[in-house]
C-alpha cells in the first residue's frame, strides 16, 4: 500500500479529515450527536485506519 505518511505516521488525508471533524463539531455547537459531526468523525476514523494499515505495511517491508 502506497500511502505517504508524515514523521508522525499521519497522511495528509487524515490531517484534512481532522480539520473537517473539528469544523463540524464547532458548527454543531459541540453537539457530538449531530449527524454532520458523526459523519465527519466516521470519515476521520476511516482515514486513521488507512494510515494504521499503511504504517503496518511499512513496518513489515524489507
VENGI-V30599 format. One record per pair of residues at least 24 apart in sequence whose C-alpha atoms are under 10 Angstrom apart, sorted by the first residue. I is the first residue (numbers start at 1). GAP is how many residues later the second one is. If there is no record, write none. Layout:
I GAP
I GAP
This chain:
1 49
1 50
1 52
1 53
1 54
1 55
1 56
1 57
2 52
2 53
2 55
2 56
3 47
3 48
3 50
3 51
3 52
3 54
3 55
4 47
4 50
4 51
5 46
5 47
5 49
5 50
5 53
9 39
9 42
9 43
9 45
9 46
10 37
10 38
10 40
10 41
10 42
10 44
10 45
11 36
11 37
11 39
11 40
11 41
11 43
12 35
12 39
13 30
13 31
13 34
13 35
13 37
13 38
14 29
14 30
14 31
14 32
14 33
14 34
14 35
14 36
14 37
15 29
15 32
15 33
16 28
16 31
17 24
17 25
17 26
17 27
17 28
17 29
17 30
17 31
18 25
18 26
18 27
18 29
18 30
19 25
20 24
